[in-house]
Amino acid sequence: MENNKKEFFLVRWIRRLIFPQKELDIYTEEQMQSPMRLVVKNYFSKPMSVISLIVFIIIALFVFIAPHFVYLDLGEQDSTLVNIAPGYNMLKYPKALEQNGVQDISVGNNYSIGVDKEGHVYVWGKSKVTKIIDLSKLPNDVQKADIVGVAAGADHALAYDKRGTIYAWGSDRLNQCTLPKELQQNNLSHTMKIAKIAASNQFSGVMTEDGRFFVWGNSNFVDFSYNAEEYDGHVVDFALTNNSFVLLLDDGRVVRGGEHASTTVQKVPEAAEKGVVALASTTNSVAALKDDGSIVMWGAYTKNENKIPKFSSKVVKLVGGRYHYTALLEDGTVVGWGDNKYKQTTVPEKLQGAEITALYAGSFQNYAVTADGNVTTWGLKGFPLGTDNLGRNVYSRLVNGGKMTMTIGALSVVIEIIIGVILGGIAGYFGGVVDMVVMRIAEVVSSMPFIPFAMILSAVMGTKVSIEQRMYIIMVILGILSWPGLCRLVRAQMFSQREMEYVVAAKALGVKESKIIFSHIIPNVMSVCLVTITLAFGTAMLTESTLSYLGFGVPLPTPTWGNMLTNANNSIIIQNYWWNWVFVGTIFGVACICINLIGDGLRDALDPKTSGR
């Protein structure tokens, strides 16, 4: 046994002699054994706590940094973009369409239809109208026919073949797919040749080669009356807005259908009564292209559609989307103007100088076909997290709503810390009457039911305060009614610390009592309170969201995670439009779970028993 000890001592001596160890000074050794280092070491030794901390930091950075790059329009609302599923496939046309050669393209609200030169029809984008109706499911007759033209409406689609047969599919709830008797007869006899078809919001129009015009659909929404005896046989072009239509006659004159109806497209201006060669339209306006290349516009301008730019040459082709126009000039330049929210008027640079043979536009998308058969697209590609029941971008609301929820939670916790630490420190240090008064106040505050109290206060305030003021009031209420728990914890720690030697020494040196409380004792007890503060942050976030969910928090349209979940509180949305609640519910749940796991990790790291001391 003694030989083994001597051998072990000899080995250690030789190791120290050959590999001298750096001797630590007393300050370095003390720093290595400091409580904070031990806490950090204990915390980072737990993988789940570390992962939770990293995930929460990522979420926090995301919701506070992303709003600087993701624009939130509180007035955002569009009936054509309601409940669109997540994805960027609105402009992803099938490659077979380009390979076989584009014959025609029509753009609907959220989808597009194309037909190649072999007569095959393609549908891409968000083509689901309802859970049952999907416009990408082509009727058998359409699949077998030699199609030459297509039209995409809001909830229905049209196509016609070389013989003049017209096909309609989609929603027929308001007779969108029920052709007039003359066209039904023509599908059998083929006495009329189709020159142009177009579809809009719940109604459609067809023009024949001999100048006749037919319109049908929701007669409660659109006035279909027009002077057929005078105009039939003379129509050379037409355009459909959201709730009306205009006709171009062979004498260059533009006339409006449904003249007795109240629409956004009012009386045709005098400038459009002669010399017009083509028509284009947006949702609420009409543009007439004249033979001299000038453009005449009228109607309601929602997004600067009337701000026509200066052209470098004559306009030879004009097409319209929902709130924008796109024009092809004689020199091959493509120009767009109007709403540019989704880059629908930002023409790709590669089109400049290219020989363009066809130009198509609709809704928020554009398609240009060059002489070599290539298709160039620009405009709205889709939404990463979809849209809600008002057509608002879920992603932008998720980001900005998270910032609001976390801000309210953080600031309410700051208020809770200030009140709880100050009152708890004073009560624990002085004791006696001071302690009794503070604790009775804490008991009174604790007895107040928070959610009913906040609901009553919200009802009393009503619309008397702004959204920002309501947000600040919620922060203050959360902080004021949440401090008693922290106050009791600080008070208990003060009882154990006020008799310690460093406190007695500070008193002997004549240090002020306020300085002893807040500069000496409080820093030593805050490590224990850190766990409670961490968990209080998650609780404040949940409480704010609960109030918003109940309709008494931050009101719409300002987003928070709570009122976003409220907006999805509908069986139809939950079953059919999962993206309205899955993404916000997931990120909110993950954030709260991470906060709780961080608090558990801090509790274990601060517990001396877990470190083996």
Summary of the structure (lengths in Angstrom):
residues: 613
radius of gyration: 35.8
end to end distance: 31.8
largest distance: 125.5
contacts: 2019
relative contact order: 0.09
helix: 44%
strand: 20%
